[in-house]
Amino acid sequence: MKTHQIEIQKFKAAANNLQGQIVFKLDALVSSRTPAEGVEPSSLLLMTEQNARVLMALLKTQIAEFDSKKPKSRHGRHG
């Protein structure tokens, strides 16, 4: 398995596609990463707090878009 270090520089946009996925347009630095011996190989995603906040806002918007496309229940709340 190849492992990488992915450093987010800037999120540019997010959108939903027809396969039910969220697609992000971003600037990132990607470099190969040699895993430490005795540690399970994994890729790393690094971002600043500011970029993490942007990611959270983009995710909330895209999840709301998914939810708006789901059919509404015909049953109202009872109680």
RATA-V730148 format. One record per helix or strand of 2 or more residues. SS is the DSSP state (~ for helix, > for strand). FROM is the first residue (numbers start at 1). LEN is the number of residues. Records with the same first field share a line. If there is no record, write none. Layout:
BEGIN
SS: FROM-LEN + FROM-LEN
END
This chain:
BEGIN
>: 4-13 + 22-11 + 44-3
~: 49-21
END
